Amino acid sequence: MKILGQWSEKQRGTPLHLVIGAFDGIHKGHQMLIQTALDRASTDGGEAWLLTFDPHPSRILRPQHCPPLLTSTAHKLRLLQSSGLAGVIIQPFTAELAHLSPEAFLDQLCGALPDLKTITVGTNWRFGHQAAGDVRRLQELSAEYGFEAVIPPPLEAEGEIISSTRIRTAIEAGDLMAAESMLGRPFSMLGTVTTGKQYGRQLGFPTANIKLQDEARPPTGVYAVYGVYNGARHNGAAYLGIRPTSHGEHTHHLLEVHLFDVNIDLYGRDMEVSFVKRLRADKFFDSHEELKAQIGRDVQSARAVFL
């Protein structure tokens, strides 16, 4: 899968079938849109590409009201690797782009992508200054610009449309099963393994300390998880908590992952951690001995989840 930094980098070639959106989470609804573009590409020997934006448009348009995202751009690209897409265009979302009219937006898009045959979007997709363009406007303009607008009906779960907002609400409430049913996979977080205080190792349970990105998080506590590194899956247990910074003025989330029966050097590497089941809430312990005993029980409980 090719990755381009803007639409002007796309070279001319075969017919282009483009799916456009923010795609936060790459959930089942997004997967359906991607499959629609793939199906269209297969009919004329063309290629299906995905166009998304970085930063997420809400970071520019509503910075004070932007909720935590389900997936960073790096996480999104990792999830898309197995999608079958020929490529992904990560278009910078700037104030200038946000102020284009719907027609000016399509002028730039179609000018950069002359092989464009179809554009697939969700029913709630908006484009242009102050979201002036909607799917009806896209359909009206499609003939003028020489492409077909494809608007599949939305996908539902439990009688409601699947959306990133619904999934985020389920995750923050700790409803991992509901999130998984809409994502089509367990909820996961992507981060870089950093050097910690080696506290878990001192207690006999070495952990990978994950530096988290600004993504939605489930409630603090202990979870049965699995980590994926270099394409290999390793089951484990994880602690998600909140710790004060060195100055004590702010707090930050901490994710510590103990992988079962492996001894690999992960420092500086990215690892995707999938949350399978919450085992218990966060708790304070009066002594190292009490904490060590509880961690042992947590590890046993997590191992049992994967039996």
N, C-alpha and C positions, 0 to 999 in steps of 0.2 A: 504494500500500500504506500503510494507516494504521499508526501506531506509538503504542501506549499504554504508560504507565508502570506500570500495575497493572490487575488484572482488574476492579476496581470502576469503572474509567473506561469500560468497554464498555457502550454503549447497547443497549437492547432493539431487536430488529428481526427479521430473517429467521432461519430455522433455522441454528444454529451447529454447525459440525463442527470440533472442536478437535484439533490434534496437539500433544502435550506432550513435552518433553525438554530436555536441555541443549544438544543440537545443536552440539557442538563440531566445527567443520570443515565442516558442511553437506555431508557426504560422500554417496556413492551410496545408502547405507542410509537416511540421513536424507531424501534426495530421494524415495525410494520411499514413506516414511511420509507425506511431504507430499502426494505424488500420490494416495495412498489417501484422504486427507481431501478433496482437490480432487474426486476422483471421487464421493465420498459427497455433497458439496455440490451437484454438478451434477444429482443425481437428484431433488432436492426444491426447487431454486431457492434453496438456502441459501448460506452463505458459509463458506469454510475459513479458519481463523485458526490461528496458531502461538503457543503459550505456552512461553516459556523464562524463565530466571532470571538475575539479575545481583545480586551476583557469582555465578560458577559455584558450585554447591553444595559442591564439594570445598574451595573456599577458606574456607568456614565450618566444614564438618564435619571436614576433615583438612588444616588449613593447613600443617602441617609436611611433609605427604606429597603435596601437590598438584603434579602435573607441569606443565610449560609447556603452555598451551592452543594449539590449532591456530588458533583465531580469537578475537579480542576481541569484545565485544558490537558495537562499531562495524563491525568487519569482517563479522561475522555478518549484520548488517542489510543491508550492501551486497550480500552474496551472495544474500540473499533477495529483493532488489528485483525480480528477473525470475522469481520462482517461481510467480506466479499467485495467491498468497495475497491475501485481502482485507485482512489486517492481522496485526500481531505484537503480543503483549502481553509486555512485559519486566517480570515480577513481581520485586520486590526479594526476594532470599533472605536472610532474617534468622534469628537464633537462635530467635525466637518461632515462625516458620513451620516451622523444622526440628523443633520439639518437639511439633507437632500430631500427634495420632493419625491413622491413615488416614481414619477416619470424620470427624474434625474438619476435616481437609484438604478432603475432599469437601463437607462442610457449607459451608465458606467459598467454595469454587470454584463449586459449583452455586447457592449463594445469590446470588453476584455475576453469574452467567451463566444466567439462567432459560431462555434459548432453546437451551440445550445439548442437542444430539441425539446426537452421537457423540464419543467420545474415542479417538483413535488413538495408540498408544504402541508402542515396541519391546518385544521379548520380555524384555529384561533391565531394564525400567524399574521403579524402586522409589519408594515414596512413604510419607510418614508418619514418625513418630519412630523412629529407629534402623532405618530402611528396613523397617518392619514390614509394609508393604503391597507386594505384588507383583502381577503381571498376573492371577494367579488370584483374588486378593482383589478386584482392580478389577472383574473379571467378576462375582464374587459380589455386589458392592455396586451394580452398575450398574442392576439392575431397581429396587432400593429408591430410587435417586436419579433414575431416569427418563431414563437415557441408555443407549446401546449402546457397549460396550467393543469396539474393533476392534484386534486384535493380529495383524498380518501376520507371516508367517515371515521370519526374518532373511535378508538378502542376503549372498551369499558371493563371494569372489574367491580363486582358487587353492585351492579346497577348504576355506577357513576364513572365518568370519564377518567381514565388514567392520566395523571398529571404529576409533574415534579413537585407541585405544592402538596398534593395528597401524600406522596411518598415521603416528603420531608416531615410532614406532620406525624406520620406513622413512626418514622425513625426517632424523632425527638420524644415521642410517647413511649418508646421501647417496644413497639409492636413490630418485631422483626419479621414475623410471618406475613403480615399484611404488606410490608415493604417488599419482601421477596416475591410475593405473588404478582406485584405490579412491575417490579424490575425484571423478573424472569431469571433472577440469580440472587444469592444472598447479598445483602447490603455490604459494601466494602469501602475501605479508605486506603488511599495511597500516600505513602510518606517515605522519607529518607531515614535510614538507620544511622543514629548518631551515638557518640560516646556518652554514657550515663555515669552514674555514681557507683556502678557495679554492686548496688545493694542486693539485687536479686541473686547475683552470683555468690555473695557472701552468705546468703541464706540457703544455698544449694540449688537454686533455680535460676540459672542465667537467663537474662532477658535481652531482647533487642528493643532498644528505645527508639521509637518512631517519631520523627519530627513531622507533625501534622500540618497539612495545608488548611486553608480556610474553607472547610467543608462541613456539612451538617453532621451532627454526632448524636449517637444514642445516649441515654442516661449513663452516668458514671456507675462503675461496678466491675465485676469480673465476668468474662465471657468465654465460651468455647469458640475458638476461631480456627481458621487455617490461613497460612501465609503462602503466597506464590512468589517464588524467586527463580529466575532463569527458566521459567516454564514448569518448574516442579512444585508440587503442592506438599506442604508440611503442616500437619495438624498441631494444635497447641491451645494454650490458655492465654488470655490477655487481661490486663488491668487497665481500665480507662478511668483516669481521675483528674482532679484539678489541683494544681500546686501553685503557691505564690512565686513570683519572680524573685531574683536575688535581692532586690530592694524592697520587696514586700508590698509594693504599691499596686500591682496588678496580679492577675492570675493567668495561668496558661494550662491548656489541656495536655495531659501526659498519657501516652499509650505505650505500655510495656508488654511485649509478647514473648512468651516462653514456648519455644517450639520443641515438640517431643522428640527425643532420641536422635537429635542431629547436632553436629558441631561444625558450623560453617561460619566463615568470616563475612559478615554482612555490612560492616561499617562503610558508610558512604554510598551504599546501594539503595535503590528504591525497592520497596516491597509493598504489595497489595495485600491488605488484611481483610478477610471476609468474616463477618460476625454471624455465627450460626445460632447461638443460644445464650441468653443472659443467665448466669448461674446464681449471682447474688448481688445485692446492692453494696455500695462502698461502706466501709466500716473502719473505725479507729481501733487500734490494738494497743494495750498497755505495755507490752513487752515484745522483744524480738522472738522469744520462744513461742509466744502465743501466735504471732504473725506467721512464723515458719510452719507451725502446725496447721494453720488455716490454709496457707498456700498449698501444702501437701494435699489437703482435702479438696481444694479447688482443682488441682491438677488431676486427681482421681476422678472427680465429677466431669471434668472436661474430656478426659479419655473415654469415659463411658458414653458420652454423646456420640462418638464416632464408631462405637462398636456395632 
